[in-house]
Amino acid sequence: MKQLLNGTFKGTIRVPGDKSITHRALMLGALSQGTTNIYRPLISADTLRTFENMRQLGAEITREGDDFKVISNGHDSLTSPEQTLYTGNSGTTTRLITGLLAGLKNITASVEGDATIAKRPMDRVVIPLSDMGADISLKNDKYPPVNIYPAVLKPLEYDMPIASAQVKSAILFAGLFTDGETIVHETHQSRNHSEIMMAQFGADISVSGTTVKLNGGSKLSAADVTVPGDISSAAFLIVLGLIIEGADITIENISLNETRAGIIDVVKEMGGSITITEHDSTGEKFGDIRVEYTPDLKPFHIDGDIIPRLIDEIPILAVLAVFASGASTVRGSEELRFKETDRITAVIAELEKFGVSFEEYDDGFKVSPGHSTIKQDQLFKGYHDHRIIMMLIVMAIAVNTNIEIDDSSAIDVSFPSFVSDLEGLRKDR
């Protein structure tokens, strides 16, 4: 892969639309009566799986330039798909659509993804759905494919064992059309895109602290959605801007949803030069983020309720830690072991090839600052994980070294234009 060395990065950029919001807009648009316009969605391998899955269920979904249009007669108009719903590499699609299908009462469907999805546990979703009365089977009671059969669900009050937006959202999707109140209690608040958007589409939903209450049975009506930029994609540019000498990057129209913005808090605590300009919004908060090179970053120590707010950013935060003034620690992030790959293992294995020193824990790691020269014939693994691949690209740029990654195609999952966007920002020093 071509690397962008011997320079700095300056300018203004927009990153692709938020992946989580795009998934949910497609699903809720299909469940709602009327026409939903989705402006500036993320158009990527993951979201196109949701796009196609909802079409297979009977919603009329088209791509209008860089936007999506969803036309539906409501949830009662959706029908069992003729073929398996293939979710590719998307854990969000797989888990959320399982809850959505379980709540539709008369649907029979099979859901499966690629080889990485086949290894991701689905029992954490299926257990609460089964408690609601769903009829679902898994391979070895744990893994996809997910087979869903018609059932009438009842509302549920559920205590989440760990904070997970995907599990919470699956339960809420299942509860949309049940008769009664579904209640979810979280240990820490996870990302709340489902709650915000369900209210936007007419669901009777409320949030108090870490408790979400949903009264089922409301008729959902179509609503237009403008998708802000994905802060998880912006995170790679944020870290690049902080660690490359002379860098000054402004990222426009980024989601500032507080349940996703943990990386901003970490950067501020490290003393990083970051400026946030918030724009007016009636739904998801969004604004502009400016970062500038900061040579004296403090180490960070993250654990507890901030983890769900930056779980996807931990790989790139490991790179940021390499350039801090002392050892940084990540704890309470065991959820990372169940992502596209075991991200704790992947982060450590690949960054150690740069000479970075780690101490591994079951739920995270400690990373010491500093690195050394990599071996000339070193091959880096991408694990078919977009965040690991982009992490490696940023690290290679930061240490001014070309690297070879075995397969970088998974970038298309969330940020297809990542390398070309970096090329556009690169300037000679």
C-alpha positions in Angstrom: 0.0 0.0 0.0 1.3 3.5 -0.9 2.2 5.5 2.2 2.2 9.2 2.6 5.6 10.1 4.1 8.0 13.0 4.5 5.3 15.6 4.9 2.6 17.0 7.1 -1.2 17.2 6.9 -3.2 20.4 6.6 -6.6 21.4 5.4 -10.3 20.9 5.8 -12.1 17.7 5.1 -15.4 15.8 5.5 -15.4 12.2 6.4 -18.0 9.7 5.4 -21.4 9.7 7.1 -21.9 7.9 10.4 -22.2 4.2 9.9 -24.4 3.6 13.0 -26.9 6.3 12.0 -27.0 5.1 8.4 -27.9 1.5 9.4 -30.7 2.7 11.7 -32.1 5.1 9.2 -32.5 2.4 6.6 -34.1 0.0 9.1 -36.5 2.6 10.6 -37.4 3.9 7.1 -38.4 0.4 6.1 -40.6 0.0 9.2 -42.3 3.4 8.7 -45.2 4.5 6.6 -44.2 6.9 3.8 -41.0 8.2 2.2 -37.8 8.6 4.1 -34.9 10.5 2.5 -31.5 9.8 4.0 -29.1 12.6 3.2 -25.3 12.1 3.2 -25.4 8.5 4.4 -22.3 6.3 4.6 -22.2 4.4 1.3 -19.9 1.4 2.2 -19.8 -2.3 2.2 -21.5 -2.5 5.6 -24.4 -0.1 5.0 -25.1 -1.5 1.6 -25.7 -4.9 3.2 -28.4 -3.2 5.3 -29.7 -1.4 2.2 -30.1 -4.8 0.4 -31.4 -6.7 3.4 -34.3 -4.2 3.8 -35.1 -4.4 0.1 -35.3 -8.2 0.4 -37.9 -7.7 3.1 -40.1 -5.6 0.8 -39.1 -2.0 1.3 -38.5 0.1 -1.9 -35.1 1.5 -1.4 -33.1 3.4 -4.1 -29.9 5.3 -4.3 -30.4 8.9 -5.4 -26.9 10.2 -6.2 -25.1 10.2 -2.8 -28.4 9.9 -0.9 -30.9 7.0 -0.2 -34.7 7.0 -0.5 -36.8 4.5 1.4 -40.5 4.0 0.5 -42.6 1.7 2.7 -46.1 1.0 3.7 -45.0 0.3 7.2 -43.9 -2.8 9.2 -47.0 -4.8 8.3 -46.1 -4.7 4.6 -42.7 -6.4 5.1 -42.5 -10.1 4.1 -40.3 -13.1 4.6 -37.2 -12.9 2.3 -36.9 -15.5 -0.5 -33.2 -15.9 0.2 -30.8 -15.7 3.2 -30.2 -12.2 4.4 -26.4 -11.8 3.9 -24.9 -9.2 6.2 -21.2 -9.4 5.0 -18.8 -8.1 7.7 -21.4 -6.0 9.5 -22.0 -7.0 13.1 -24.5 -4.1 13.5 -26.6 -5.3 10.6 -26.5 -8.9 11.9 -27.5 -8.0 15.5 -30.0 -5.2 14.8 -31.8 -7.0 12.0 -32.2 -10.1 14.3 -34.2 -8.0 16.8 -36.1 -6.2 14.0 -37.2 -9.5 12.4 -38.1 -11.1 15.7 -40.5 -8.3 16.4 -42.3 -8.6 13.1 -44.4 -11.6 14.2 -44.9 -13.3 10.8 -41.4 -13.4 9.4 -39.3 -16.4 8.7 -35.7 -15.6 7.8 -32.1 -16.8 8.0 -29.3 -14.3 8.6 -25.6 -14.9 8.0 -22.5 -13.0 7.2 -18.9 -13.6 6.2 -16.3 -15.7 7.9 -15.7 -13.1 10.6 -19.4 -12.8 11.4 -19.6 -16.6 11.6 -17.3 -16.3 14.7 -19.1 -13.5 16.4 -21.3 -14.5 19.3 -25.0 -13.9 18.8 -26.3 -15.5 22.0 -26.0 -12.1 23.8 -28.7 -10.9 21.5 -30.8 -14.0 21.2 -31.0 -14.6 25.0 -33.0 -11.5 25.8 -35.0 -11.9 22.5 -35.9 -15.4 23.5 -37.1 -14.1 26.9 -39.5 -11.9 24.9 -40.8 -15.0 23.2 -38.8 -15.0 20.0 -38.2 -18.3 18.2 -34.6 -18.2 17.1 -31.9 -20.8 16.6 -28.1 -20.4 16.3 -25.3 -22.7 15.3 -24.1 -24.4 18.5 -26.5 -22.1 20.4 -24.1 -19.2 19.9 -23.0 -18.4 16.3 -24.6 -17.4 13.0 -26.4 -18.3 10.9 -29.4 -16.9 12.8 -32.7 -18.6 12.0 -35.8 -16.7 12.9 -39.4 -18.1 13.0 -42.8 -16.4 13.5 -43.6 -15.6 17.1 -45.6 -13.1 19.1 -43.4 -11.2 21.5 -44.1 -9.8 24.9 -42.4 -6.8 26.4 -39.3 -7.3 28.6 -37.5 -5.6 31.4 -33.8 -6.4 30.9 -30.7 -5.7 32.9 -27.8 -5.5 30.4 -24.7 -7.5 31.7 -22.4 -5.1 29.8 -23.1 -1.9 27.9 -23.7 -2.7 24.2 -25.6 -0.5 21.8 -26.1 -3.4 19.4 -27.8 -5.6 22.0 -29.8 -2.7 23.4 -30.9 -1.7 19.9 -31.9 -5.3 19.0 -34.2 -5.4 22.1 -35.7 -2.0 21.3 -36.3 -3.0 17.6 -38.0 -6.2 18.9 -40.1 -4.1 21.3 -41.4 -1.6 18.8 -44.5 -3.5 17.9 -45.1 -5.5 21.1 -48.1 -4.8 23.4 -46.6 -3.1 26.5 -43.5 -1.4 27.8 -40.0 -2.8 27.1 -37.4 -1.5 29.6 -33.6 -1.8 29.2 -31.3 -1.0 32.1 -27.6 -0.4 31.2 -24.5 -0.6 33.4 -23.1 2.5 31.5 -24.9 4.4 28.8 -23.9 3.1 25.3 -24.4 5.0 22.1 -28.0 6.2 21.8 -28.6 6.6 18.1 -31.5 4.1 18.2 -33.3 6.0 20.9 -32.9 9.4 19.2 -34.0 8.1 15.8 -36.9 6.0 17.0 -38.3 9.1 18.6 -37.8 10.9 15.4 -39.9 8.3 13.5 -42.7 8.4 16.1 -41.9 5.7 18.7 -43.0 6.3 22.3 -39.5 6.1 23.8 -37.9 7.8 26.8 -34.5 7.8 28.5 -33.7 8.5 32.1 -30.0 8.0 33.0 -29.1 4.5 31.9 -32.7 3.3 31.6 -34.6 3.2 28.3 -38.4 2.7 28.2 -40.3 1.9 25.0 -44.0 1.6 24.7 -44.7 -0.7 21.8 -47.5 -0.3 19.3 -46.9 3.2 18.0 -47.3 3.7 14.3 -44.0 4.8 12.8 -44.1 7.6 10.2 -41.4 8.4 7.7 -38.9 11.1 8.6 -35.9 12.6 6.7 -32.5 12.0 8.2 -29.3 14.0 7.5 -26.4 11.8 8.6 -23.4 13.7 10.2 -19.9 12.5 9.7 -18.7 9.5 11.6 -16.6 10.4 14.6 -15.1 6.8 14.5 -13.7 7.6 11.1 -12.7 11.1 12.1 -10.7 9.6 15.0 -7.9 8.5 12.7 -7.5 12.0 11.4 -7.7 13.4 14.9 -4.8 11.3 16.0 -2.8 12.0 12.9 -3.2 15.7 13.4 -2.0 15.5 17.0 1.1 13.4 16.3 2.5 14.7 13.0 4.7 17.7 13.2 3.1 20.8 11.6 -0.3 19.2 11.2 -3.5 21.3 11.3 -6.7 19.5 10.3 -10.3 20.6 10.4 -13.0 17.9 10.1 -16.4 19.3 9.2 -19.9 18.2 10.1 -18.9 15.5 12.6 -21.3 13.7 15.0 -20.8 15.1 18.5 -23.3 12.7 20.1 -22.1 12.5 23.7 -22.4 8.7 23.8 -19.8 8.6 21.0 -17.5 11.5 21.8 -15.3 9.9 24.4 -12.2 10.4 22.2 -12.7 14.2 22.5 -12.6 13.9 26.3 -9.4 11.8 26.2 -7.6 14.2 23.8 -8.5 17.2 26.1 -7.3 15.4 29.2 -4.0 14.6 27.3 -3.6 18.3 26.6 -4.1 17.9 22.9 -4.9 20.9 20.8 -8.5 20.3 19.8 -11.2 22.9 19.1 -14.9 22.0 18.8 -17.4 24.2 17.0 -21.0 23.0 17.5 -23.8 23.7 15.0 -27.5 24.1 15.7 -29.4 20.8 15.5 -32.7 19.4 16.6 -31.6 15.8 16.5 -28.1 14.4 16.6 -25.5 16.9 17.7 -22.9 17.7 15.1 -20.1 20.3 14.5 -16.6 20.8 13.3 -13.4 19.5 15.0 -10.0 21.2 14.5 -6.8 19.4 15.7 -3.2 20.7 15.6 0.1 19.0 16.3 0.7 18.7 20.0 4.2 17.6 21.0 3.8 17.1 24.8 0.8 14.8 25.2 0.0 13.4 28.6 -0.7 9.7 29.0 -4.3 8.6 29.4 -6.0 6.0 31.7 -9.5 5.0 30.6 -11.9 2.6 32.2 -15.5 2.4 33.3 -18.3 4.4 31.8 -16.2 6.1 29.2 -15.4 2.8 27.4 -18.8 2.5 25.6 -18.3 6.1 24.4 -15.0 5.2 22.6 -15.0 1.5 22.2 -14.3 1.7 18.4 -11.6 4.3 18.8 -9.4 2.2 21.2 -7.1 0.8 18.4 -6.2 4.3 17.2 -5.9 5.6 20.8 -3.2 2.9 21.2 -1.2 4.8 18.4 -1.8 8.1 20.2 -0.4 6.5 23.4 2.9 5.7 21.6 3.5 9.5 21.4 2.5 10.4 25.0 4.9 11.3 27.7 4.3 8.2 29.8 2.5 4.8 29.9 -1.2 4.8 29.1 -3.8 2.1 30.1 -7.1 0.8 28.8 -9.2 -1.3 31.1 -12.9 -2.5 31.0 -12.8 -3.0 27.2 -13.4 -6.8 27.0 -16.0 -6.1 24.4 -13.1 -5.5 22.0 -12.4 -9.2 21.9 -15.8 -9.7 20.1 -15.4 -7.2 17.3 -14.5 -8.0 13.7 -11.5 -9.7 15.3 -10.1 -9.8 18.8 -9.0 -6.2 18.7 -7.0 -6.4 21.9 -4.8 -9.2 20.5 -4.7 -7.6 17.0 -3.6 -4.1 18.3 -0.8 -5.6 20.4 0.4 -8.0 17.8 0.7 -5.5 15.0 2.0 -2.4 17.0 4.6 -4.6 18.6 6.0 -5.0 15.1 6.9 -1.3 15.4 8.7 -2.0 18.6 5.9 -0.7 20.8 5.9 -2.3 24.3 2.6 -3.6 25.7 1.3 -5.3 28.8 -1.9 -7.3 27.9 -4.9 -7.7 30.2 -8.1 -9.7 29.7 -10.0 -6.4 29.4 -7.4 -4.1 27.8 -3.7 -3.3 27.9 -0.9 -0.9 29.0 1.1 0.7 26.3 4.5 2.4 26.9 5.5 5.3 24.7 8.2 5.0 22.1 8.9 2.7 19.1 11.8 1.3 17.1 12.7 0.6 13.5 10.7 -2.2 11.9 12.2 -5.1 10.1 12.6 -4.6 6.4 10.6 -7.8 5.5 7.9 -7.3 8.1 4.4 -8.2 6.9 1.5 -6.6 8.8 -1.9 -8.2 9.2 -5.2 -6.4 8.6 -7.3 -9.1 10.1 -10.0 -8.1 7.6 -10.8 -5.3 10.2 -11.1 -1.8 8.9 -10.1 -0.1 12.1 -6.9 -2.2 12.5 -5.9 -1.4 8.9 -6.4 2.3 9.3 -4.6 2.2 12.6 -1.6 0.6 10.9 -1.6 3.3 8.1 -1.6 6.1 10.6 1.2 4.5 12.7 3.3 4.0 9.5 2.9 7.6 8.5 3.8 8.7 12.1 7.1 6.8 12.1 7.8 7.7 8.4 8.0 4.1 7.3 6.4 2.2 4.4 4.7 -1.0 5.4 3.1 -3.9 3.6 -0.4 -5.0 4.9 -1.6 -8.4 3.8 -5.1 -7.2 2.8 -6.4 -3.6 3.1 -9.7 -4.1 1.3 -11.8 -4.0 4.6 -11.3 -0.2 4.6 -14.3 -0.2 2.4 -16.4 -1.2 5.4 -16.4 2.4 6.8 -14.0 4.7 5.0 -13.5 3.8 1.3 -11.8 7.1 0.5 -9.4 7.0 3.5 -6.1 6.9 1.6 -7.1 9.3 -1.1 -8.4 11.7 1.5 -5.0 11.6 3.3 -3.3 12.3 0.0 -5.5 15.4 -0.4 -4.4 16.7 3.0 -0.7 15.9 2.7 1.5 19.0 2.3 5.3 19.3 2.1 6.9 20.6 5.3 
